Amino acid sequence: MENRTARLTLLIDPRKKQIFEQLCAKEDVTPSQKVRQFIREYIEQKLGSNWLDQANQDSDNPTLP
């Protein structure tokens, strides 16, 4: 399980937020869960599926490889 201690604040059009929340509800996930999924998929797309292993090895220096 990932640590969920960092906060990401973003601004979004209210209509898009409403639609996003409705779509998430249809999938029985929270908007936060879906955003975390999007972020994981983006990181894996850019850095590969072993990005977490690399991050754990470099936990003292959390920079991009």
Secondary structure, DSSP 8 states (H G I E B T S, - for coil): -------------HHHHHHHHHHHHHTT--HHHHHHHHHHHHHHHHH-TTHHHHHHHTTTS----
